[in-house]
Amino acid sequence: MSKVIAFYCSPRKNGYTAKLMERILEGAKSVGAEIITYDLNEEGVKGCQGCFACRGYEGCATMDLLQPMYEDIKTATGIIAGFPIYFGAVSGQGKILLDRLYPMVGDKFQPRFPGKKVVTVFAQANPDNTLFTGAIESTHNFFKLCGWDVIEHFLLYGNTVPDYTIPQELLDKAYEAGKQLV
């Protein structure tokens, strides 16, 4: 059975990011994927401590709610990560995730567990869909450093008054992206 890991990096449990991620997960489940989720907004999630313990072994010395993710990533085929963009960068929760994925590369920045497929979701209030491409590109570059292939990404934008509706065409595309992770 294939395993897909979902990383929620938004404080909004039912916001745009979460809703689109749920649709991606539905697609993955439809083809038999086991789903494991991590909510980076939970109390008990810590940031990187900069201890470099991960340079000596492939795990992380920080004992918190993210500790199991390292074993989960080893056996996963796909990863979904959802990031709101706040003030031109991924949310603080998203930055914690990216920092805590540092153990996914070895001493010489060689991927430890390459070959994962990734789908990303970004949401921003600003109506200019080109304004924060740097945040998206830098996030994708980190996944490339891990040896992972971003097979699809979504950007919801211009949602200054949240009504949390997502166009059906985008929901359908998200469902298909989820199937591709398996």
N, CA, C and O of each residue as an XYZ file, in Angstrom:
728
protein
N       0.845     -1.184      0.000
C       0.000      0.000      0.000
C       0.891      1.248      0.000
O       1.889      1.312      0.718
N       0.525      2.206     -0.792
C       1.242      3.473     -0.838
C       0.877      4.329      0.360
O      -0.227      4.250      0.898
N       1.840      5.152      0.762
C       1.623      6.051      1.895
C       1.811      7.484      1.405
O       2.777      7.788      0.705
N       0.878      8.363      1.781
C       0.950      9.783      1.473
C       0.913     10.547      2.788
O       0.059     10.306      3.642
N       1.851     11.469      2.934
C       1.928     12.283      4.140
C       1.467     13.694      3.807
O       1.894     14.272      2.807
N       0.603     14.242      4.637
C       0.103     15.606      4.447
C       0.592     16.485      5.584
O       0.427     16.155      6.759
N       1.196     17.609      5.219
C       1.676     18.591      6.186
C       0.825     19.849      6.079
O       0.876     20.562      5.077
N       0.050     20.111      7.114
C      -0.792     21.307      7.182
C      -0.006     22.412      7.878
O       0.317     22.293      9.060
N       0.300     23.473      7.164
C       1.113     24.566      7.716
C       0.306     25.843      7.860
O       0.843     26.942      7.718
N      -0.975     25.701      8.139
C      -1.852     26.847      8.313
C      -2.540     26.769      9.671
O      -2.870     25.676     10.133
N      -2.760     27.913     10.316
C      -3.515     27.892     11.558
C      -5.019     27.701     11.340
O      -5.746     27.413     12.291
N      -5.489     27.855     10.112
C      -6.919     27.724      9.817
C      -7.249     26.287      9.441
O      -6.859     25.797      8.381
N      -7.968     25.629     10.326
C      -8.311     24.214     10.119
C      -9.238     23.998      8.930
O      -9.224     22.924      8.327
N     -10.046     25.000      8.583
C     -10.996     24.864      7.477
C     -10.808     25.963      6.434
O     -11.756     26.349      5.749
N      -9.585     26.457      6.320
C      -9.298     27.516      5.369
C      -9.055     26.984      3.964
O      -9.230     25.796      3.695
N      -8.656     27.869      3.086
C      -8.425     27.512      1.684
C      -7.388     26.398      1.544
O      -7.595     25.428      0.813
N      -6.280     26.552      2.250
C      -5.208     25.558      2.152
C      -5.721     24.183      2.559
O      -5.527     23.203      1.840
N      -6.369     24.116      3.700
C      -6.871     22.839      4.210
C      -7.916     22.234      3.281
O      -7.898     21.028      3.032
N      -8.818     23.049      2.773
C      -9.878     22.523      1.901
C      -9.297     21.922      0.617
O      -9.735     20.861      0.172
N      -8.326     22.594      0.032
C      -7.734     22.058     -1.198
C      -6.889     20.813     -0.896
O      -6.868     19.867     -1.683
N      -6.202     20.822      0.233
C      -5.437     19.635      0.624
C      -6.355     18.437      0.842
O      -6.014     17.317      0.462
N      -7.516     18.666      1.451
C      -8.459     17.563      1.669
C      -8.889     16.932      0.340
O      -9.054     15.716      0.248
N      -9.065     17.750     -0.661
C      -9.455     17.226     -1.979
C      -8.319     16.396     -2.592
O      -8.567     15.362     -3.212
N      -7.091     16.849     -2.416
C      -5.942     16.082     -2.893
C      -5.893     14.730     -2.176
O      -5.660     13.693     -2.797
N      -6.113     14.759     -0.870
C      -6.114     13.518     -0.089
C      -7.223     12.573     -0.530
O      -7.030     11.357     -0.552
N      -8.387     13.124     -0.883
C      -9.472     12.285     -1.391
C      -9.018     11.539     -2.650
O      -9.310     10.355     -2.819
N      -8.308     12.238     -3.520
C      -7.797     11.591     -4.729
C      -6.824     10.479     -4.403
O      -6.889      9.404     -5.000
N      -5.918     10.720     -3.459
C      -4.951      9.690     -3.059
C      -5.652      8.489     -2.431
O      -5.300      7.343     -2.712
N      -6.638      8.751     -1.583
C      -7.391      7.665     -0.948
C      -8.151      6.836     -1.980
O      -8.309      5.626     -1.817
N      -8.622      7.491     -3.041
C      -9.429      6.788     -4.043
C      -8.637      5.697     -4.766
O      -9.222      4.792     -5.362
N      -7.319      5.784     -4.712
C      -6.481      4.754     -5.341
C      -5.713      3.955     -4.291
O      -4.685      3.346     -4.584
N      -6.232      3.969     -3.061
C      -5.742      3.072     -2.029
C      -4.631      3.565     -1.138
O      -4.028      2.758     -0.430
N      -4.328      4.839     -1.135
C      -3.231      5.337     -0.303
C      -3.599      5.370      1.168
O      -4.728      5.692      1.537
N      -2.632      5.033      1.995
C      -2.722      5.266      3.429
C      -2.330      6.726      3.639
O      -1.361      7.197      3.045
N      -3.068      7.439      4.472
C      -2.830      8.863      4.692
C      -2.360      9.099      6.125
O      -2.954      8.597      7.079
N      -1.299      9.861      6.253
C      -0.798     10.283      7.560
C      -0.719     11.800      7.531
O      -0.208     12.378      6.572
N      -1.226     12.454      8.583
C      -1.241     13.919      8.590
C      -0.442     14.469      9.768
O      -0.364     13.870     10.841
N       0.139     15.622      9.522
C       0.840     16.388     10.545
C       0.330     17.818     10.479
O       0.293     18.432      9.413
N      -0.062     18.336     11.636
C      -0.546     19.709     11.735
C       0.543     20.532     12.417
O       0.781     20.387     13.616
N       1.194     21.386     11.654
C       2.305     22.169     12.169
C       1.853     23.293     13.095
O       2.690     24.003     13.652
N       0.549     23.465     13.269
C       0.043     24.492     14.178
C      -0.269     23.924     15.567
O      -0.694     24.659     16.458
N      -0.062     22.648     15.744
C      -0.351     22.018     17.033
C       0.667     22.443     18.086
O       1.847     22.635     17.793
N       0.181     22.586     19.320
C       1.125     22.783     20.417
C       1.925     21.496     20.529
O       1.395     20.404     20.322
N       3.175     21.627     20.850
C       4.025     20.442     20.925
C       4.860     20.256     19.676
O       5.595     19.275     19.570
N       4.764     21.184     18.719
C       5.633     21.179     17.547
C       6.695     22.242     17.789
O       6.383     23.401     18.062
N       7.939     21.836     17.685
C       9.048     22.746     17.944
C       9.798     23.052     16.647
O       9.754     22.276     15.693
N      10.471     24.169     16.630
C      11.330     24.527     15.515
C      12.672     23.819     15.608
O      12.992     23.197     16.620
N      13.444     23.921     14.547
C      14.790     23.370     14.516
C      15.621     24.037     15.611
O      15.551     25.251     15.803
N      16.401     23.239     16.321
C      17.241     23.748     17.393
C      18.669     24.037     16.925
O      19.492     24.505     17.711
N      18.967     23.765     15.664
C      20.295     24.038     15.131
C      21.388     23.235     15.807
O      22.532     23.684     15.879
N      21.056     22.061     16.301
C      22.023     21.255     17.058
C      22.933     20.411     16.166
O      23.972     19.923     16.611
N      22.533     20.245     14.905
C      23.286     19.466     13.917
C      23.378     17.972     14.233
O      24.209     17.270     13.657
N      22.539     17.483     15.137
C      22.521     16.044     15.404
C      22.183     15.273     14.129
O      22.651     14.151     13.934
N      21.371     15.875     13.267
C      20.969     15.204     12.030
C      22.131     15.042     11.047
O      22.005     14.299     10.073
N      23.224     15.700     11.274
C      24.387     15.527     10.409
C      25.041     14.181     10.673
O      25.672     13.609      9.783
N      24.893     13.672     11.893
C      25.505     12.402     12.257
C      24.617     11.196     12.032
O      25.109     10.073     11.922
N      23.320     11.414     11.963
C      22.387     10.324     11.679
C      21.176     10.904     10.980
O      21.022     12.123     10.913
N      20.320     10.051     10.462
C      19.251     10.537      9.584
C      17.986     10.991     10.291
O      16.972     11.213      9.628
N      18.003     11.133     11.559
C      16.834     11.597     12.297
C      17.048     12.974     12.884
O      17.949     13.708     12.477
N      16.203     13.318     13.852
C      16.246     14.624     14.507
C      16.256     14.397     16.014
O      15.553     13.522     16.520
N      17.052     15.184     16.728
C      17.145     15.046     18.180
C      15.977     15.702     18.906
O      15.776     15.446     20.093
N      15.206     16.539     18.224
C      14.092     17.235     18.865
C      12.931     16.262     19.066
O      12.379     15.737     18.099
N      12.571     16.032     20.303
C      11.496     15.106     20.636
C      10.190     15.895     20.779
O       9.932     16.520     21.808
N       9.382     15.849     19.729
C       8.102     16.552     19.736
C       7.135     15.795     18.842
O       7.391     14.647     18.477
N       6.026     16.430     18.488
C       5.009     15.767     17.678
C       5.463     15.454     16.251
O       4.832     14.648     15.569
N       6.547     16.080     15.793
C       7.041     15.801     14.437
C       8.010     14.623     14.394
O       8.336     14.147     13.306
N       8.472     14.148     15.520
C       9.465     13.083     15.537
C       9.091     11.880     14.664
O       9.964     11.360     13.970
N       7.832     11.411     14.665
C       7.486     10.247     13.825
C       7.554     10.514     12.321
O       7.587      9.569     11.533
N       7.576     11.783     11.909
C       7.526     12.068     10.467
C       8.738     11.527      9.726
O       8.643     11.210      8.541
N       9.870     11.417     10.398
C      11.075     10.956      9.713
C      10.930      9.514      9.255
O      11.307      9.178      8.132
N      10.396      8.671     10.102
C      10.131      7.276      9.707
C       9.036      7.217      8.648
O       9.116      6.424      7.710
N       8.014      8.056      8.797
C       6.937      8.074      7.814
C       7.445      8.486      6.437
O       7.042      7.907      5.429
N       8.316      9.469      6.389
C       8.840      9.936      5.102
C       9.636      8.836      4.400
O       9.553      8.697      3.180
N      10.396      8.063      5.154
C      11.196      6.981      4.560
C      10.343      6.071      3.686
O      10.777      5.658      2.610
N       9.144      5.760      4.135
C       8.311      4.777      3.445
C       7.200      5.396      2.614
O       6.396      4.674      2.023
N       7.142      6.713      2.561
C       6.075      7.384      1.797
C       6.403      7.418      0.307
O       7.565      7.473     -0.095
N       5.344      7.385     -0.496
C       5.510      7.611     -1.941
C       5.218      9.058     -2.288
O       5.776      9.600     -3.242
N       4.334      9.687     -1.505
C       3.922     11.042     -1.824
C       3.810     11.923     -0.604
O       3.584     11.461      0.514
N       3.976     13.218     -0.855
C       3.897     14.226      0.190
C       3.036     15.378     -0.317
O       3.173     15.825     -1.456
N       2.152     15.844      0.549
C       1.356     17.035      0.272
C       1.730     18.054      1.339
O       1.769     17.734      2.527
N       2.003     19.273      0.916
C       2.328     20.322      1.879
C       1.548     21.569      1.516
O       1.570     22.015      0.368
N       0.857     22.132      2.499
C       0.043     23.318      2.270
C       0.543     24.499      3.076
O       0.719     24.417      4.292
N       0.769     25.606      2.369
C       1.370     26.799      2.965
C       0.548     28.041      2.658
O       0.385     28.381      1.486
N       0.026     28.726      3.658
C      -0.462     30.070      3.375
C       0.753     30.981      3.204
O       1.808     30.745      3.793
N       0.592     31.997      2.411
C       1.652     32.989      2.258
C       1.247     34.209      3.067
O       0.237     34.857      2.789
N       2.059     34.507      4.074
C       1.833     35.653      4.944
C       2.971     36.646      4.738
O       4.138     36.307      4.935
N       2.639     37.843      4.351
C       3.622     38.905      4.191
C       4.777     38.493      3.284
O       5.936     38.799      3.566
N       4.457     37.796      2.192
C       5.437     37.490      1.168
C       6.252     36.239      1.380
O       7.150     35.957      0.586
N       5.977     35.476      2.421
C       6.725     34.246      2.690
C       5.759     33.183      3.204
O       4.617     33.486      3.548
N       6.222     31.943      3.254
C       5.376     30.901      3.827
C       5.148     31.216      5.296
O       5.965     31.892      5.922
N       4.062     30.739      5.838
C       3.713     30.968      7.239
C       4.822     30.477      8.161
O       5.693     29.710      7.749
N       4.781     30.926      9.404
C       5.746     30.456     10.400
C       5.698     28.944     10.551
O       6.731     28.296     10.720
N       4.494     28.386     10.491
C       4.347     26.937     10.588
C       5.045     26.245      9.409
O       5.665     25.194      9.568
N       4.929     26.858      8.225
C       5.591     26.314      7.041
C       7.099     26.368      7.170
O       7.798     25.438      6.766
N       7.596     27.446      7.727
C       9.046     27.568      7.923
C       9.539     26.518      8.902
O      10.625     25.965      8.726
N       8.750     26.238      9.935
C       9.136     25.170     10.869
C       9.261     23.851     10.120
O      10.229     23.116     10.313
N       8.287     23.549      9.267
C       8.373     22.302      8.504
C       9.647     22.257      7.668
O      10.390     21.276      7.720
N       9.899     23.299      6.910
C      11.077     23.297      6.040
C      12.361     23.137      6.854
O      13.252     22.385      6.459
N      12.462     23.830      7.975
C      13.647     23.689      8.824
C      13.782     22.270      9.369
O      14.880     21.716      9.412
N      12.665     21.691      9.781
C      12.706     20.358     10.384
C      12.925     19.253      9.356
O      13.178     18.107      9.726
N      12.830     19.585      8.077
C      13.153     18.600      7.040
C      14.649     18.558      6.714
O      15.069     17.801      5.838
N      15.445     19.357      7.404
C      16.889     19.372      7.178
C      17.515     17.974      7.266
O      18.455     17.700      6.520
N      17.040     17.077      8.139
C      17.602     15.725      8.174
C      17.374     14.908      6.888
O      17.909     13.808      6.748
N      16.593     15.441      5.968
C      16.356     14.718      4.714
C      17.538     14.804      3.755
O      17.554     14.145      2.715
N      18.535     15.626      4.115
C      19.769     15.696      3.326
C      20.947     15.353      4.229
O      20.958     15.686      5.414
N      21.934     14.683      3.650
C      23.112     14.280      4.408
C      24.158     15.377      4.482
O      23.920     16.517      4.082
N      25.326     15.010      5.005
C      26.431     15.955      5.209
C      26.794     16.756      3.971
O      27.054     17.955      4.066
N      26.815     16.124      2.833
C      27.208     16.795      1.594
C      25.982     17.203      0.780
O      26.041     17.329     -0.443
N      24.886     17.403      1.479
C      23.615     17.820      0.885
C      23.116     16.840     -0.173
O      22.512     17.230     -1.173
N      23.382     15.570      0.072
C      22.844     14.518     -0.774
C      21.520     14.067     -0.172
O      21.421     13.885      1.041
N      20.494     13.883     -1.014
C      19.196     13.434     -0.489
C      19.305     12.076      0.197
O      19.906     11.146     -0.341
N      18.729     11.972      1.367
C      18.735     10.694      2.086
C      17.604      9.775      1.622
O      17.767      8.554      1.621
N      16.480     10.333      1.235
C      15.330      9.535      0.819
C      14.734     10.133     -0.447
O      13.614     10.645     -0.416
N      15.459     10.078     -1.555
C      14.971     10.708     -2.793
C      13.801      9.949     -3.406
O      13.452      8.848     -2.982
N      13.215     10.571     -4.410
C      12.194      9.902     -5.202
C      10.764     10.117     -4.740
O       9.848      9.514     -5.299
N      10.546     10.946     -3.750
C       9.178     11.220     -3.305
C       8.506     12.176     -4.285
O       9.148     13.070     -4.838
N       7.217     11.978     -4.489
C       6.418     12.904     -5.290
C       5.748     13.893     -4.345
O       5.272     13.519     -3.274
N       5.716     15.162     -4.755
C       5.187     16.214     -3.893
C       4.140     17.031     -4.644
O       4.308     17.359     -5.818
N       3.056     17.352     -3.939
C       2.070     18.324     -4.409
C       2.023     19.417     -3.345
O       1.897     19.131     -2.154
N       2.127     20.675     -3.788
C       2.080     21.789     -2.845
C       0.841     22.639     -3.083
O       0.324     22.734     -4.196
N       0.385     23.251     -2.001
C      -0.745     24.167     -2.038
C      -0.301     25.458     -1.361
O       0.237     25.435     -0.254
N      -0.530     26.576     -2.028
C      -0.239     27.892     -1.478
C      -1.520     28.718     -1.556
O      -2.307     28.574     -2.492
N      -1.721     29.581     -0.566
C      -2.878     30.482     -0.565
C      -2.409     31.856     -0.119
O      -1.657     31.995      0.845
N      -2.869     32.864     -0.840
C      -2.523     34.237     -0.491
C      -3.723     35.136     -0.713
O      -4.548     34.873     -1.588
N      -3.825     36.193      0.071
C      -4.927     37.137     -0.074
C      -4.702     38.092     -1.241
O      -5.660     38.532     -1.876
N      -3.464     38.410     -1.522
C      -3.167     39.381     -2.570
C      -3.669     38.886     -3.929
O      -3.465     37.720     -4.267
N      -4.319     39.750     -4.712
C      -4.871     39.317     -5.999
C      -3.832     39.162     -7.120
O      -4.165     38.655     -8.192
N      -2.593     39.583     -6.897
C      -1.549     39.453     -7.909
C      -0.887     38.077     -7.764
O      -0.093     37.853     -6.850
N      -1.223     37.165     -8.673
C      -0.712     35.801     -8.546
C       0.776     35.669     -8.888
O       1.333     34.576     -8.781
N       1.418     36.749     -9.291
C       2.858     36.704     -9.581
C       3.689     37.349     -8.475
O       4.916     37.261     -8.496
N       3.043     37.986     -7.524
C       3.755     38.793     -6.536
C       4.687     37.979     -5.639
O       5.786     38.435     -5.323
N       4.275     36.803     -5.230
C       5.061     36.027     -4.267
C       5.614     34.736     -4.862
O       5.769     33.740     -4.156
N       5.904     34.753     -6.138
C       6.460     33.547     -6.769
C       7.782     33.139     -6.138
O       8.130     31.958     -6.148
N       8.519     34.086     -5.594
C       9.782     33.766     -4.928
C       9.587     32.827     -3.752
O      10.399     31.926     -3.541
N       8.517     33.023     -2.977
C       8.237     32.145     -1.837
C       7.929     30.727     -2.318
O       8.356     29.745     -1.711
N       7.194     30.641     -3.400
C       6.851     29.329     -3.953
C       8.098     28.652     -4.508
O       8.338     27.475     -4.240
N       8.886     29.383     -5.274
C      10.094     28.817     -5.874
C      11.096     28.360     -4.818
O      11.692     27.292     -4.954
N      11.288     29.160     -3.761
C      12.255     28.756     -2.740
C      11.781     27.505     -2.003
O      12.591     26.653     -1.638
N      10.477     27.394     -1.784
C       9.940     26.185     -1.150
C      10.155     24.977     -2.052
O      10.580     23.919     -1.588
N       9.865     25.132     -3.330
C      10.077     24.030     -4.271
C      11.552     23.668     -4.389
O      11.886     22.493     -4.537
N      12.437     24.658     -4.326
C      13.872     24.370     -4.379
C      14.315     23.542     -3.183
O      15.191     22.687     -3.313
N      13.728     23.782     -2.033
C      14.069     22.964     -0.876
C      13.662     21.506     -1.108
O      14.416     20.586     -0.794
N      12.460     21.308     -1.662
C      12.034     19.935     -1.944
C      12.960     19.280     -2.972
O      13.241     18.085     -2.879
N      13.428     20.045     -3.938
C      14.405     19.515     -4.904
C      15.692     19.094     -4.203
O      16.271     18.059     -4.533
N      16.139     19.892     -3.241
C      17.328     19.558     -2.471
C      17.147     18.205     -1.766
O      18.101     17.443     -1.613
N      15.931     17.925     -1.347
C      15.618     16.639     -0.706
C      15.550     15.495     -1.714
O      15.404     14.335     -1.329
N      15.657     15.819     -3.005
C      15.563     14.785     -4.034
C      14.135     14.433     -4.379
O      13.871     13.362     -4.924
N      13.202     15.334     -4.062
C      11.785     15.096     -4.282
C      11.317     15.872     -5.500
O      11.842     16.942     -5.810
N      10.323     15.324     -6.186
C       9.812     15.908     -7.421
C       8.443     16.552     -7.180
O       7.467     15.861     -6.883
N       8.382     17.871     -7.309
C       7.100     18.565     -7.197
C       6.339     18.328     -8.497
O       6.658     18.920     -9.528
N       5.328     17.458     -8.441
C       4.596     17.083     -9.651
C       3.432     18.023     -9.956
O       2.937     18.061    -11.082
N       2.999     18.780     -8.949
C       1.892     19.727     -9.151
C       1.913     20.727     -8.003
O       2.281     20.396     -6.876
N       1.516     21.946     -8.309
C       1.322     22.912     -7.235
C       0.109     23.775     -7.551
O      -0.251     23.995     -8.708
N      -0.497     24.249     -6.485
C      -1.711     25.049     -6.581
C      -1.486     26.364     -5.859
O      -0.829     26.412     -4.819
N      -2.038     27.430     -6.420
C      -2.004     28.738     -5.781
C      -3.413     29.305     -5.801
O      -3.981     29.552     -6.865
N      -3.966     29.508     -4.623
C      -5.240     30.216     -4.468
C      -4.885     31.643     -4.096
O      -4.095     31.865     -3.178
N      -5.454     32.608     -4.792
C      -5.058     33.998     -4.543
C      -6.250     34.931     -4.678
O      -7.276     34.591     -5.268
N      -6.078     36.131     -4.103
C      -7.115     37.153     -4.199
C      -8.299     36.924     -3.288
O      -9.406     37.373     -3.587
N      -8.092     36.245     -2.204
C      -9.182     35.910     -1.287
C      -9.082     36.757     -0.026
O      -8.771     36.246      1.051
N      -9.346     38.051     -0.164
C      -9.200     38.944      0.980
C     -10.342     38.826      1.976
O     -10.143     39.064      3.167
N     -11.519     38.468      1.520
C     -12.651     38.224      2.419
C     -12.967     36.736      2.311
O     -13.644     36.304      1.378
N     -12.476     35.961      3.263
C     -12.594     34.513      3.117
C     -14.038     34.014      3.098
O     -14.782     34.196      4.062
N     -14.415     33.395      2.010
C     -15.683     32.666      1.980
C     -15.415     31.167      1.830
O     -16.329     30.345      1.905
N     -14.164     30.838      1.619
C     -13.670     29.459      1.570
C     -14.317     28.598      0.492
O     -14.426     27.381      0.643
N     -14.743     29.231     -0.592
C     -15.202     28.448     -1.736
C     -14.055     28.362     -2.739
O     -13.316     29.322     -2.958
N     -13.933     27.200     -3.329
C     -12.878     26.934     -4.302
C     -13.563     26.489     -5.585
O     -14.457     25.644     -5.541
N     -13.162     27.041     -6.727
C     -13.796     26.648     -7.998
C     -13.727     25.137     -8.228
O     -12.716     24.499     -7.933
N     -14.812     24.575     -8.759
C     -14.889     23.137     -8.972
C     -13.769     22.634     -9.886
O     -13.252     21.535     -9.687
N     -13.401     23.424    -10.871
C     -12.322     23.022    -11.778
C     -11.016     22.781    -11.006
O     -10.280     21.838    -11.295
N     -10.746     23.634    -10.036
C      -9.537     23.487     -9.223
C      -9.658     22.282     -8.283
O      -8.681     21.565     -8.066
N     -10.833     22.063     -7.736
C     -11.049     20.891     -6.885
C     -10.864     19.598     -7.666
O     -10.301     18.632     -7.152
N     -11.336     19.582     -8.904
C     -11.176     18.393     -9.752
C      -9.699     18.144    -10.068
O      -9.234     17.004    -10.043
N      -8.976     19.213    -10.361
C      -7.541     19.101    -10.649
C      -6.785     18.602     -9.407
O      -5.854     17.806     -9.522
N      -7.186     19.069     -8.236
C      -6.560     18.649     -6.988
C      -6.794     17.158     -6.745
O      -5.882     16.448     -6.322
N      -7.995     16.689     -7.007
C      -8.323     15.278     -6.847
C      -7.423     14.414     -7.724
O      -6.910     13.389     -7.273
N      -7.233     14.821     -8.965
C      -6.366     14.085     -9.899
C      -4.911     14.127     -9.446
O      -4.192     13.138     -9.588
N      -4.469     15.257     -8.904
C      -3.097     15.353     -8.396
C      -2.876     14.364     -7.259
O      -1.812     13.754     -7.158
N      -3.874     14.207     -6.413
C      -3.772     13.243     -5.323
C      -3.593     11.827     -5.835
O      -2.826     11.053     -5.262
N      -4.281     11.484     -6.890
C      -4.142     10.137     -7.473
C      -2.729      9.925     -8.023
O      -2.205      8.812     -7.984
N      -2.118     10.992     -8.534
C      -0.775     10.871     -9.094
C       0.300     10.639     -8.039
O       1.403     10.208     -8.372
N      -0.002     10.919     -6.771
C       0.977     10.712     -5.707
C       1.175      9.248     -5.354
O       2.146      8.892     -4.686
N       0.273      8.414     -5.792
C       0.304      7.003     -5.416
C       1.006      6.185     -6.492
O       1.134      4.968     -6.357
